[in-house]
């Protein structure tokens, strides 16, 4: 299952690489008459599961989104600490990466891709939630590290 999640993430993110802000023309940083930001200071995504996207991304700091689809540079994925024996953590971590992808695509006006990423994020959260009720959150009594980001109900 972990391989499937990694494969899905690599396919989804293959279209997202980053540009440095310095390489961009200043006009590319203006959206709807205001300066476009590419960091974690606000969440702009609007669409399916926008509450969950915002919830996850506001609990993880230090990420930034790409400034374009086809250039290299400074985008930074959210970093999530996961328990070594906590299956649930892998799903929460994947959900955070998909939330980041939804935000990234949305900021680049790729609404369809943003929606797809948000839907996949919710699938990951649903699996994480199901592991809360089945007792399958860890192996050998380990403590999951993502409860502060996405707690069990």
N, C-alpha and C positions, 0 to 999 in steps of 0.2 A: 504494500500500500504506500509506503514511504517513497519508493521509486516512482510510482504513478504520480504522486503529488509533485515530486521534483521535476518529472518530465512535463507535466502540465504547466508548471511555473516557467520552465525554460521555453516552452512553445509560446506561452502568452507574452513573456517579456522579450522575445526575440525581436519584436518590432519597436521596443522601447530602448533607445540609447540616449545619451545625454549630450547636450552642448554646454559649453561654459557661457556664462552670461556675457563675458567680455567679447566673445566672438560674435555675439548677436547684435544686430542693428537695434538701437533703442526703440524703434517703432514696433519691434516684435515683442516688446515687454509691456505693451499697452493693450489692455483688453477692456472694452466697454468704457473707455475714457479714464480708466484708472491704471496705475502701475500694476503689472502682473507680477506676482510673487511666486517663487518656485520652492519655498521652504515649508516647514511645518507650522508656520504662524497662523494659518487658518485652513479650513477645509471648505473647498468650493463645490465639491460633487453634489449634484442634485439628480435624483433618479431613484431607481429601485434600491431599496435598503439603505437609503442615505443616512438614516439614523445610526445603523450599525457601522457603516463606513466611518462616520464621524467619531463614534464611540471608540472604535479600535485605534484610529490614527491619533486621536488626542491623548491616548494613554502611552504612546510610543513617541519619543522625541528624537531629533537629530536627523530625520530623513529629509530628502528634497526630491523634487520631481524633475524630469528632463524638460529642457526648454524647446526641444524639437524631436521629431521621430527618427531622424536619420544621421545625427551627428554624435560625436563622442565627447565626454567631459565629466561633469560634476554631479549627476544625479546620484542619490544615495538611498539605497533600500533601508527600510526600517530594520533595526537590529532587535531581535527578540531572544532572550535567554530561555532555553528550554531544558527541562529535566532529562537526564540521560536515559531514564527508564520510564518516562511518562508519555504514553501514546497520545493522550489528549493534547499535550503541548504541541505536538507536531501539526495537529489540525488547527489549533489556534494560531500558531505561527504562519501556516499557509494562508489562513484567512486574512491575517494582517498584510501579507504580501499582496494578496488579491485586492484588498481595500486600497493599498498604495497604487496598484495598477489602475483601479477605477478612478482614483483621484488624478493620477498622471494622465490617463487618456482623456478625462473630462477637461483638464486644463489645456489640453492640446486640441480640443474640440472634436475628439474622436468619440462621439456619444455612444455609438453602437458598441464599440470595444469597451467603453467604460461600463456599460450596462452588463455586458457579458462577464466582465471581471467581478462586478458587484454580485451577480447571481452565483458565480462560482464561490465567492467569499462566503455567501450565506450557506451554501452546501457544506463547506468546511465547518462553519459554526454549528450547523445542525448535527454533524457527526460528533464534534466536540461535546455538544450538549448531551447527546445520547450516551456518551461514555461516562457522564456524571451519574446517570441513573443505573447503569449496568455494573458499576463498580470497576470498569475497565480503564480507570484513569492512570494507573501506574502498575509497575511490576515490583514485587519485593518491598512494598511499603514506601516507595519513593514519593517524594512530594513534588507535585507539579508546580512549575514556576509561573504559569500564565493565569493563575486564579485572580491576581490583581488586575489583569487586563480584561479577562472575560470569565467571571465567576460562574460556578455551577448554581443553578436556581435553588 
